[in-house]
């Protein structure tokens, strides 16, 4: 029967299509496996677009990069699929001192040192955190000066628990500070004990992300410095969405018991899960048909009155927290699941891109990476110029991520969503063949004139410029809308995340329903988290072998799910060694030296 499946997978994001691809490879000849997606688009929160005049520069409306040294699953999978990668630079590769006579100095690359900060009405460069701390417009204590926001976070970590980042998660969960386990603290609650309020505001505003110092679990927040401007990132040349799109295409192409159009069913919203007494098919899945308009916005299709019913033996829910909460089912009434679905915060996020005819920021020494401000745009990224790209066209059309913001500034932009849509204009070069109505692409969140004008004013302020030419095109995405709820998730304080991330994959023992994705992973906000929860579920509960392309030994989760962290209490402090203390002291010397340079 068409509507009888061995395995139903709901969610067309990266964890869902990855699971479908892996299961089809190993069990697809014998089992009926199908994927259901709410919208008309595969990718979930990976969403890559190209604006007119910029065929070789990608606007990443969702996830945009990975860390090859840390994200083992992503790196190995990308290589196996032969997806082309390129650097995601956080600064310029050009020499800092091109005219220097000193060979040692002449070879120094600019990196992120010249990237701009505009905070509390003051302008300074990234290098000023260390070299000119007097320029930093915060009344910091003497012990808080001379550090950038990421380094200040490391200083806090070393003060509270030296070597905390090098501990295993089980070891971290046992750490006690100020009389109780650290997992019972929100990060903000912990910071206020060891930092001045000025230093907290500095970390929040200069760090670029409100979420970095939000009151999420101190266990995951305290060592989280992956957003440093010195981090080496990679991205996919054709856009990060190419990863789920490639997986989905290969899933559909593999031999199957189902027809290709039955394997991937788009515009289907899972409304309800019923338990059946059927000895073969335990689950009745009720789907509402949706429709996606010309702008990419998906809503229930009211013209289709009959809901589609699918029976399944096993069910994988590859969905964020908010999407799970919208499903009606006895399954979610399970006491443990009901208590722990809210164990993660849903963090709002918004991105806005603008296309300019010239990379005017190059005259300010800005090439790549980001500038940060306390204005509502919060972070601006310099994404690239067409003629700079491999195989790029001979024009200077350039892409700016005008705003990347989260949590606090989201309401500002929501207030500008209604009104006249931005029409842009046809640039001098690169848009031959486009009609004036096509210059501003249609998207799920159609950008308004009010949003563009406000962002443009703030960009002028951030860069201390007057009367910059308006962008010829623009686009934005708000991830707070249904069905996502937010851009990423973070663990809440007072939850045993070590136990929850293990059990959430198979939360109700007697049922064959599984939950995967970034939300309840250890690498929240990253594709790595989505893949790790997916692969660990497939190997543990579906008996799939480890992928041959994953050449190195890899722990998908930071704990042994068959052994509770609190089973054995170590008498030996894991970080108690002179090497750890020496590293902490050397780090302190760097801060002290900054004061005397």
Buried (B, 14 or more C-beta within 10 A) or exposed (E): EEBBBBBBBBBBBBBBBBBBBBBBBBBBEEBBBBBBBBBBBBBBBBBBBBBBBBBBBBBBBBBBBBBBEBBBBBBBBBEEBEBEBBEBBBBBEEBBEEEEEEEEEEEEEBBBBBBBBBBEEEBBBBBBBBBBBEBBBBEBEEBBBBBBBBBBBBBBBBEBBBBBBEBBBBBBBBBEBEEEBBBBBBBBEBBEEBBBEBBBBBBBBBBBBBBBBBBBBBBBBBBBBBBBBEBBBBBBBBBBBBBBBBBBEBBBEBEBBBEEEBBBBBBBBBBBBBEEEEEEBBBBBBBBBBBBEEEBBBEEBEEEEEBBEBBBBBBBBBBBBBBBBBBEBEBBEBEEBEEBBEBBBBBBBBBBBBBBBBBBBBEBBBBBBBBBBBBBBBBBBBBBBBBBBEEBBEBBBBBBBBBBBBBBBBEBBBEBBEEEBBEBBBBEBBBEEBEEEBBBBBBBBBBBBBBBEBBBEBBEBBBEEEEBEBBBBBBBBBBBBEBBBBBBBBBBBEBBBBBBBBBBBBBBEEBBBBBBBBBBBBBBBBBBBBBBBBBBBBBBBBEBEEBEEBEEEBEBBBBBBEEBBEEEEEEEBBBEEEEBBEBBEEBBEEBEEBEEE
